[in-house]
Amino acid sequence: MWIWPWFVVIAARSGLDLFPEFAIPSTRLDEVVNHLDEAAEMLVALSALTYVLAKRRPV
């Protein structure tokens, strides 16, 4: 259950990608959101690795 906050952070970060779809952002905000895409991919990969490592260990 300790991994759920990690997924909440990923979901919140990914929600920023929806903002430009519904509003016209400034150019600077659009650049920031685009640069954060790499960070979101890294968070997803790290959460998958953490989940696999957590399931490997007996409780």
Secondary structure, 3 states (H helix, E strand, C coil): CCCHHHHHHHHHHHHHHHHHHHCCCCHHHHHHHHHHHHHHHHHHHHHHHHHHHHHHCCC
